[in-house]
Protein backbone atom coordinates (compact mmCIF):
# COMPACT_ATOMS: atom_id res chain seq x y z
CA UNK A 1 0.00 0.00 0.00
CA UNK A 2 2.83 2.39 0.88
CA UNK A 3 4.37 1.58 -2.51
CA UNK A 4 1.12 2.45 -4.33
CA UNK A 5 0.76 5.67 -2.32
CA UNK A 6 4.30 6.68 -3.25
CA UNK A 7 3.62 5.86 -6.90
CA UNK A 8 0.44 7.98 -6.87
CA UNK A 9 2.35 10.94 -5.46
CA UNK A 10 5.01 10.57 -8.16
CA UNK A 11 2.37 10.39 -10.88
CA UNK A 12 0.68 13.56 -9.53
CA UNK A 13 4.01 15.39 -9.42
CA UNK A 14 4.80 14.25 -12.99
CA UNK A 15 1.42 15.50 -14.22
CA UNK A 16 1.86 18.87 -12.45
CA UNK A 17 5.36 19.24 -13.90
CA UNK A 18 4.14 18.37 -17.40
CA UNK A 19 1.26 20.88 -17.23
CA UNK A 20 3.63 23.59 -15.93
CA UNK A 21 6.09 22.86 -18.73
CA UNK A 22 3.34 23.06 -21.34
CA UNK A 23 2.23 26.48 -20.04
CA UNK A 24 5.83 27.67 -20.07
CA UNK A 25 6.31 26.42 -23.64
CA UNK A 26 3.07 28.12 -24.75
CA UNK A 27 4.17 31.40 -23.22
CA UNK A 28 7.53 31.12 -24.97
CA UNK A 29 5.84 30.50 -28.30
CA UNK A 30 3.48 33.47 -27.91
CA UNK A 31 6.09 35.98 -26.72
CA UNK A 32 7.73 36.73 -30.10
CA UNK A 33 4.38 37.76 -31.59
CA UNK A 34 3.50 40.14 -28.76
CA UNK A 35 6.97 41.67 -28.34
CA UNK A 36 6.27 44.05 -31.24
CA UNK A 37 4.00 46.05 -28.94
CA UNK A 38 6.82 47.04 -26.60
CA UNK A 39 7.53 50.26 -28.53
CA UNK A 40 5.33 53.24 -29.35
CA UNK A 41 5.89 52.74 -33.08
CA UNK A 42 4.99 49.61 -34.97
CA UNK A 43 8.57 48.46 -35.45
CA UNK A 44 10.42 45.67 -33.63
CA UNK A 45 12.65 45.54 -31.86
CA UNK A 46 13.85 49.04 -30.89
CA UNK A 47 15.83 49.74 -27.75
CA UNK A 48 17.16 52.57 -25.62
CA UNK A 49 19.19 50.62 -23.07
CA UNK A 50 21.35 52.11 -20.30
CA UNK A 51 24.69 50.27 -20.29
CA UNK A 52 26.36 52.14 -17.43
CA UNK A 53 26.17 55.32 -15.34
CA UNK A 54 29.34 56.27 -13.50
CA UNK A 55 31.12 59.38 -12.15
CA UNK A 56 33.39 61.05 -14.68
CA UNK A 57 36.40 63.18 -13.68
CA UNK A 58 35.74 65.73 -16.46
CA UNK A 59 32.31 66.66 -15.05
CA UNK A 60 31.51 68.84 -12.01
CA UNK A 61 28.50 68.87 -9.67
CA UNK A 62 26.47 71.03 -12.07
CA UNK A 63 26.99 68.87 -15.13
CA UNK A 64 26.24 65.39 -16.43
CA UNK A 65 26.46 63.70 -19.81
CA UNK A 66 24.59 61.15 -21.91
CA UNK A 67 26.63 59.16 -24.42
CA UNK A 68 24.44 57.54 -27.08
CA UNK A 69 25.99 54.60 -28.93
CA UNK A 70 24.06 53.65 -32.05
CA UNK A 71 24.17 49.92 -32.74
CA UNK A 72 22.96 47.54 -35.47
CA UNK A 73 23.42 50.06 -38.27
CA UNK A 74 24.51 48.47 -41.55
CA UNK A 75 28.05 49.07 -42.81
CA UNK A 76 27.94 51.96 -45.24
CA UNK A 77 29.82 54.89 -46.71
CA UNK A 78 30.33 57.51 -43.93
CA UNK A 79 28.64 60.07 -46.16
CA UNK A 80 25.52 57.90 -46.22
CA UNK A 81 25.18 57.52 -42.44
CA UNK A 82 21.66 58.39 -41.29
CA UNK A 83 20.45 61.74 -39.98
CA UNK A 84 19.03 61.51 -36.46
CA UNK A 85 16.44 63.85 -34.98
CA UNK A 86 16.55 63.88 -31.19
CA UNK A 87 14.22 65.53 -28.68
CA UNK A 88 15.53 65.84 -25.11
CA UNK A 89 12.82 67.23 -22.81
CA UNK A 90 11.31 68.93 -25.84
CA UNK A 91 14.56 70.55 -27.04
CA UNK A 92 15.12 69.26 -30.56
CA UNK A 93 18.41 68.84 -32.38
CA UNK A 94 19.23 67.22 -35.68
CA UNK A 95 22.62 65.65 -36.35
CA UNK A 96 24.41 63.47 -38.86
CA UNK A 97 26.02 60.37 -37.36
CA UNK A 98 29.73 60.04 -38.01
CA UNK A 99 31.77 56.86 -38.28
CA UNK A 100 32.09 56.60 -34.48
CA UNK A 101 28.30 56.08 -34.25
CA UNK A 102 28.41 58.00 -30.94
CA UNK A 103 26.60 61.20 -29.98
CA UNK A 104 27.03 62.98 -26.62
CA UNK A 105 24.60 65.33 -24.86
CA UNK A 106 25.73 67.54 -21.97
CA UNK A 107 22.94 68.26 -19.47
CA UNK A 108 22.30 69.45 -15.95
CA UNK A 109 21.60 66.70 -13.38
CA UNK A 110 17.91 65.78 -13.43
CA UNK A 111 15.32 63.72 -15.32
CA UNK A 112 15.06 63.56 -19.11
CA UNK A 113 12.72 62.08 -21.70
CA UNK A 114 14.04 61.27 -25.15
CA UNK A 115 12.48 60.88 -28.56
CA UNK A 116 14.72 59.73 -31.43
CA UNK A 117 13.84 59.44 -35.10
CA UNK A 118 16.02 57.96 -37.81
CA UNK A 119 15.02 60.20 -40.71
CA UNK A 120 14.28 58.56 -44.01
CA UNK A 121 13.29 55.34 -42.25
CA UNK A 122 10.85 57.10 -39.87
CA UNK A 123 11.83 54.72 -37.09
CA UNK A 124 10.93 56.23 -33.72
CA UNK A 125 12.01 55.53 -30.13
CA UNK A 126 10.33 57.22 -27.15
CA UNK A 127 11.63 56.78 -23.59
CA UNK A 128 10.21 57.17 -20.13
CA UNK A 129 11.83 59.66 -17.74
CA UNK A 130 15.51 58.84 -17.15
CA UNK A 131 17.39 60.28 -14.15
CA UNK A 132 21.07 61.28 -14.29
CA UNK A 133 23.18 62.24 -11.27
CA UNK A 134 25.75 65.06 -10.96
CA UNK A 135 29.20 64.28 -12.45
CA UNK A 136 27.82 61.10 -14.05
CA UNK A 137 28.39 59.83 -17.57
CA UNK A 138 25.47 57.64 -18.61
CA UNK A 139 26.17 55.38 -21.58
CA UNK A 140 23.17 54.26 -23.63
CA UNK A 141 22.93 51.76 -26.46
CA UNK A 142 20.40 52.79 -29.11
CA UNK A 143 19.06 50.26 -31.59
CA UNK A 144 16.71 51.01 -34.48
CA UNK A 145 14.94 48.15 -36.17
CA UNK A 146 16.09 47.17 -39.64
CA UNK A 147 12.89 45.44 -40.68
CA UNK A 148 9.42 46.81 -40.47
CA UNK A 149 6.74 44.51 -39.06
CA UNK A 150 3.45 44.13 -40.89
CA UNK A 151 0.50 44.76 -38.60
CA UNK A 152 -2.94 44.70 -40.15
CA UNK A 153 -5.34 47.57 -39.46
CA UNK A 154 -2.86 49.48 -37.29
CA UNK A 155 -1.94 52.73 -39.08
CA UNK A 156 1.45 54.21 -38.28
CA UNK A 157 1.23 56.95 -35.64
CA UNK A 158 2.50 60.33 -36.84
CA UNK A 159 4.19 62.80 -34.53
CA UNK A 160 2.43 66.06 -33.68
CA UNK A 161 5.48 68.31 -33.46
CA UNK A 162 5.82 71.13 -30.96
CA UNK A 163 2.30 72.48 -30.68
CA UNK A 164 2.72 75.60 -28.54
CA UNK A 165 -0.03 77.77 -27.05
CA UNK A 166 0.52 81.52 -26.46
CA UNK A 167 -1.74 83.61 -24.20
CA UNK A 168 -2.36 87.35 -24.40
CA UNK A 169 -4.50 89.41 -22.05
CA UNK A 170 -4.77 93.14 -21.17
CA UNK A 171 -4.79 92.17 -17.47
CA UNK A 172 -3.75 89.24 -15.29
CA UNK A 173 -6.31 86.47 -15.70
CA UNK A 174 -6.68 83.07 -14.04
CA UNK A 175 -7.40 80.33 -16.62
CA UNK A 176 -8.11 76.61 -16.85
CA UNK A 177 -6.84 74.95 -20.03
CA UNK A 178 -7.98 71.52 -21.23
CA UNK A 179 -6.40 69.95 -24.29
CA UNK A 180 -7.44 66.56 -25.66
CA UNK A 181 -5.19 65.15 -28.41
CA UNK A 182 -6.74 62.90 -31.02
CA UNK A 183 -4.14 60.33 -30.06
CA UNK A 184 -1.65 60.26 -27.17
CA UNK A 185 0.59 62.76 -25.41
CA UNK A 186 4.28 61.91 -25.61
CA UNK A 187 5.51 65.03 -23.79
CA UNK A 188 4.08 68.15 -22.15
CA UNK A 189 5.76 71.15 -20.55
CA UNK A 190 4.82 72.03 -17.92
CA UNK A 191 3.34 68.66 -16.93
CA UNK A 192 -0.27 68.24 -18.01
CA UNK A 193 -2.19 67.06 -14.94
CA UNK A 194 -5.88 66.89 -15.91
CA UNK A 195 -5.34 70.26 -17.54
CA UNK A 196 -3.18 73.33 -16.99
CA UNK A 197 -4.26 75.84 -14.35
CA UNK A 198 -2.48 79.17 -14.10
CA UNK A 199 -2.50 82.94 -14.53
CA UNK A 200 -2.14 84.65 -17.89
CA UNK A 201 0.02 87.71 -17.34
CA UNK A 202 -0.64 91.13 -18.82
CA UNK A 203 3.00 91.38 -19.93
CA UNK A 204 2.84 88.01 -21.71
CA UNK A 205 3.12 84.33 -20.89
CA UNK A 206 1.47 82.23 -18.21
CA UNK A 207 2.41 81.39 -14.61
CA UNK A 208 1.72 77.89 -13.25
CA UNK A 209 2.70 76.90 -9.70
CA UNK A 210 4.73 80.12 -9.33
CA UNK A 211 6.79 79.39 -12.45
CA UNK A 212 6.61 81.56 -15.59
CA UNK A 213 6.32 80.02 -19.08
CA UNK A 214 6.31 81.92 -22.41
CA UNK A 215 3.89 79.31 -23.77
CA UNK A 216 2.46 75.85 -23.08
CA UNK A 217 4.10 73.00 -24.98
CA UNK A 218 2.92 69.54 -25.96
CA UNK A 219 3.76 66.76 -28.38
CA UNK A 220 1.91 63.58 -29.21
CA UNK A 221 1.17 60.89 -31.76
CA UNK A 222 -1.87 60.59 -33.99
CA UNK A 223 -2.69 57.74 -36.37
CA UNK A 224 -5.19 59.64 -38.53
CA UNK A 225 -3.24 62.68 -39.73
CA UNK A 226 -2.39 61.23 -43.16
CA UNK A 227 -6.09 61.23 -44.00
CA UNK A 228 -6.28 65.02 -43.50
CA UNK A 229 -3.91 66.07 -46.29
CA UNK A 230 -5.32 67.20 -49.65
CA UNK A 231 -2.61 67.57 -52.29
CA UNK A 232 -5.02 69.54 -54.46
CA UNK A 233 -4.92 72.35 -51.87
CA UNK A 234 -2.02 74.28 -50.37
CA UNK A 235 1.39 75.20 -51.71
CA UNK A 236 4.50 73.68 -53.28
CA UNK A 237 7.66 75.18 -51.80
CA UNK A 238 11.25 74.65 -52.98
CA UNK A 239 14.23 74.51 -50.64
CA UNK A 240 15.52 77.98 -51.49
CA UNK A 241 12.09 79.55 -50.84
CA UNK A 242 11.26 77.91 -47.50
CA UNK A 243 12.14 80.86 -45.25
CA UNK A 244 10.58 83.50 -47.53
CA UNK A 245 7.41 81.39 -47.89
CA UNK A 246 6.99 80.91 -44.14
CA UNK A 247 7.67 84.58 -43.41
CA UNK A 248 5.13 85.64 -46.04
CA UNK A 249 2.32 83.30 -44.93
CA UNK A 250 2.79 83.82 -41.19
CA UNK A 251 2.83 87.60 -41.69
CA UNK A 252 -0.30 87.31 -43.83
CA UNK A 253 -1.99 85.43 -40.97
CA UNK A 254 -0.98 88.09 -38.42
CA UNK A 255 1.70 86.26 -36.43
CA UNK A 256 3.91 88.55 -34.35
CA UNK A 257 7.71 88.51 -34.48
CA UNK A 258 8.16 86.03 -31.62
CA UNK A 259 5.59 83.58 -33.02
CA UNK A 260 7.15 83.76 -36.48
CA UNK A 261 10.65 83.24 -35.11
CA UNK A 262 9.57 80.22 -33.04
CA UNK A 263 7.75 78.67 -36.03
CA UNK A 264 10.43 79.28 -38.64
CA UNK A 265 13.42 78.22 -36.52
CA UNK A 266 11.65 74.94 -35.78
CA UNK A 267 10.27 74.08 -39.23
CA UNK A 268 12.68 75.89 -41.56
CA UNK A 269 15.71 73.59 -41.06
CA UNK A 270 13.54 70.50 -41.50
CA UNK A 271 11.83 71.68 -44.68
CA UNK A 272 15.14 72.84 -46.17
CA UNK A 273 16.30 69.19 -46.23
CA UNK A 274 13.89 68.48 -49.10
CA UNK A 275 14.19 69.99 -52.60
CA UNK A 276 10.43 70.26 -52.93
CA UNK A 277 7.68 70.35 -50.31
CA UNK A 278 3.90 70.36 -50.19
CA UNK A 279 2.42 72.53 -47.44
CA UNK A 280 -1.18 72.60 -46.32
CA UNK A 281 -2.49 74.53 -43.31
CA UNK A 282 -5.30 73.42 -41.00
CA UNK A 283 -6.84 76.50 -39.41
CA UNK A 284 -9.07 76.95 -36.35
CA UNK A 285 -11.90 74.35 -36.35
CA UNK A 286 -9.85 72.10 -38.65
CA UNK A 287 -7.27 71.86 -35.85
CA UNK A 288 -9.84 69.88 -33.80
CA UNK A 289 -8.88 66.87 -35.93
CA UNK A 290 -5.49 67.07 -34.20
CA UNK A 291 -6.59 68.11 -30.70
CA UNK A 292 -9.49 69.96 -29.10
CA UNK A 293 -8.75 72.98 -26.92
CA UNK A 294 -11.06 74.31 -24.21
CA UNK A 295 -10.13 77.38 -22.14
CA UNK A 296 -12.06 78.90 -19.25
CA UNK A 297 -12.87 81.77 -19.26
CA UNK A 298 -13.44 81.59 -23.01
CA UNK A 299 -11.02 83.82 -24.98
CA UNK A 300 -12.37 86.65 -27.10
CA UNK A 301 -10.42 85.15 -30.00
CA UNK A 302 -8.56 81.88 -30.61
CA UNK A 303 -6.34 81.28 -33.64
CA UNK A 304 -5.02 77.75 -34.20
CA UNK A 305 -2.67 76.85 -37.07
CA UNK A 306 -1.45 73.34 -37.89
CA UNK A 307 0.92 72.71 -40.80
CA UNK A 308 0.87 69.46 -42.77
CA UNK A 309 4.24 69.24 -44.50
CA UNK A 310 5.18 66.57 -47.03
CA UNK A 311 8.63 66.26 -48.65
CA UNK A 312 7.94 65.52 -52.32
CA UNK A 313 9.93 63.29 -54.67
CA UNK A 314 11.16 64.98 -57.83
CA UNK A 315 8.73 62.84 -59.83
CA UNK A 316 5.70 64.28 -58.04
CA UNK A 317 3.98 66.68 -60.44
CA UNK A 318 1.29 68.50 -58.47
CA UNK A 319 -0.19 71.97 -58.85
CA UNK A 320 -2.41 72.66 -55.81
CA UNK A 321 -4.90 75.50 -55.52
CA UNK A 322 -3.44 78.09 -53.10
CA UNK A 323 -5.25 78.25 -49.77
CA UNK A 324 -7.05 81.35 -48.56
CA UNK A 325 -5.86 81.92 -45.01
CA UNK A 326 -7.50 83.56 -41.99
CA UNK A 327 -5.92 86.23 -39.79
CA UNK A 328 -5.30 86.44 -36.04
CA UNK A 329 -7.55 88.89 -34.19
CA UNK A 330 -5.48 90.59 -31.51
CA UNK A 331 -7.70 92.34 -29.01
CA UNK A 332 -9.00 91.48 -25.56
CA UNK A 333 -8.06 88.06 -24.23
CA UNK A 334 -6.80 85.96 -27.16
CA UNK A 335 -4.86 82.75 -27.76
CA UNK A 336 -2.57 81.62 -30.59
CA UNK A 337 -1.52 78.00 -31.12
CA UNK A 338 0.63 76.37 -33.79
CA UNK A 339 1.99 72.89 -34.50
CA UNK A 340 2.64 70.57 -37.41
CA UNK A 341 3.46 67.12 -38.76
CA UNK A 342 5.77 65.71 -41.40
CA UNK A 343 3.92 63.30 -43.69
CA UNK A 344 5.10 60.68 -46.16
CA UNK A 345 4.15 61.12 -49.80
CA UNK A 346 2.32 58.20 -51.39
CA UNK A 347 2.31 57.83 -55.15
CA UNK A 348 -1.16 56.22 -55.36
CA UNK A 349 -2.96 59.53 -54.66
CA UNK A 350 -5.03 60.88 -57.54
CA UNK A 351 -4.83 64.57 -58.37
CA UNK A 352 -7.37 66.80 -60.07
CA UNK A 353 -4.75 69.27 -61.34
Secondary structure by P-SEA (a helix, b strand, c coil): caaaaaaaaaaaaaaaaaaaaaaaaaaaaacccccccccccccccccccccbbbbbccccccbbbbbbbbcccccccccccbbbbbbcccbbbbbbbccccbbbbbbcbbbbbbbbbcccccbbbbbcbbbbcccbbbbbbbbbbcbbbbbccccbbbbbccbbbbbbbcccccbbbbbbcccccccccccccccccccccccbbbbcccccccccccccccccccccccccccccccccaaaaaaaaaaaaacccaaaaaaaaaaccccccccccbbbbbbccccccccccccccccccbbbbbbbbcccccccbbbbbcccbbbbbbbcccbbbbbcbbbbbbbccccccc
